[in-house]
Amino acid sequence: MSSPNNRIFCNVRVETAVPALALTIDDGPDPEETPAILDVLRDHDSHATFFLIGSRIPGNEPLLARMRSEGHELANHSYDDPHELMRAIG
């Protein structure tokens, strides 16, 4: 299924003993959006896996520390987002 902004979402079902949902957040960290997402997750006692863009990490280390301290998983998305490069060059 596609969203209106042409990002593709994938829905995978796995049998579990209890209901479960895996939430992933891509292309962070963002100094404005990431704290807001973390606040919502905290307020709902929920966790996510954050797929990070390496070039966005410098200067945002406190956000990564917060993600880890609140029990989220951190994963590597890439160093530079290829979609950003394509938008930049048109």
C-alpha positions as CSV (number, residue, x, y, z in Angstrom):
1,M,0.0,0.0,0.0
2,S,1.2,3.5,-0.7
3,S,0.7,6.7,1.2
4,P,-0.3,10.0,-0.4
5,N,3.4,11.2,-0.3
6,N,4.5,8.1,-2.3
7,R,6.2,6.3,0.6
8,I,5.6,2.6,0.7
9,F,4.3,0.9,3.8
10,C,4.6,-2.8,4.4
11,N,2.1,-4.8,6.5
12,V,3.5,-8.2,7.7
13,R,1.5,-10.5,9.9
14,V,3.1,-12.9,12.3
15,E,1.4,-15.4,14.7
16,T,2.0,-14.4,18.3
17,A,0.6,-15.6,21.6
18,V,-0.6,-12.1,22.5
19,P,-1.4,-9.2,20.2
20,A,1.7,-7.3,19.1
21,L,2.7,-4.4,16.8
22,A,6.1,-3.5,15.5
23,L,6.5,0.2,15.0
24,T,9.4,1.6,13.0
25,I,10.4,5.2,12.6
26,D,12.7,6.1,9.6
27,D,15.0,8.9,8.6
28,G,15.8,10.4,12.0
29,P,16.9,11.8,14.2
30,D,15.2,15.1,13.7
31,P,15.6,17.7,16.5
32,E,11.9,18.8,16.3
33,E,10.0,15.7,15.2
34,T,11.9,13.0,17.1
35,P,11.2,14.5,20.6
36,A,7.5,14.8,19.8
37,I,7.4,11.1,18.7
38,L,9.3,10.0,21.8
39,D,6.8,12.0,24.0
40,V,3.8,10.2,22.4
41,L,5.5,6.8,22.7
42,R,6.3,7.5,26.4
43,D,2.7,8.7,27.1
44,H,1.4,5.4,25.6
45,D,4.0,3.1,27.3
46,S,5.1,2.1,23.8
47,H,8.4,1.4,22.0
48,A,9.7,1.6,18.5
49,T,12.7,0.8,16.4
50,F,14.3,4.0,15.0
51,F,16.1,3.6,11.7
52,L,18.6,6.4,11.7
53,I,20.4,8.4,9.0
54,G,24.1,8.5,10.0
55,S,24.6,12.1,8.7
56,R,21.8,13.3,11.0
57,I,23.4,12.0,14.2
58,P,26.1,14.6,14.8
59,G,24.6,17.2,17.1
60,N,21.6,15.0,18.0
61,E,23.5,12.6,20.4
62,P,21.2,13.6,23.3
63,L,18.2,12.3,21.3
64,L,19.9,9.0,20.8
65,A,20.7,8.7,24.5
66,R,17.0,9.5,25.2
67,M,15.9,6.8,22.7
68,R,18.1,4.2,24.4
69,S,17.2,5.2,27.9
70,E,13.5,4.9,27.1
71,G,13.9,1.4,25.8
72,H,13.8,2.0,22.0
73,E,15.9,0.1,19.5
74,L,18.3,2.0,17.2
75,A,19.1,0.7,13.8
76,N,21.1,1.9,10.8
77,H,19.1,3.1,7.8
78,S,22.0,4.6,5.8
79,Y,24.6,7.3,6.2
80,D,23.0,9.6,3.5
81,D,19.3,9.1,2.5
82,P,19.3,8.3,-1.2
83,H,15.9,9.8,-1.5
84,E,17.2,13.2,-0.2
85,L,19.9,13.0,-2.9
86,M,17.4,12.4,-5.6
87,R,15.2,15.3,-4.4
88,A,18.3,17.6,-4.3
89,I,19.4,16.8,-7.8
90,G,15.8,16.9,-9.2
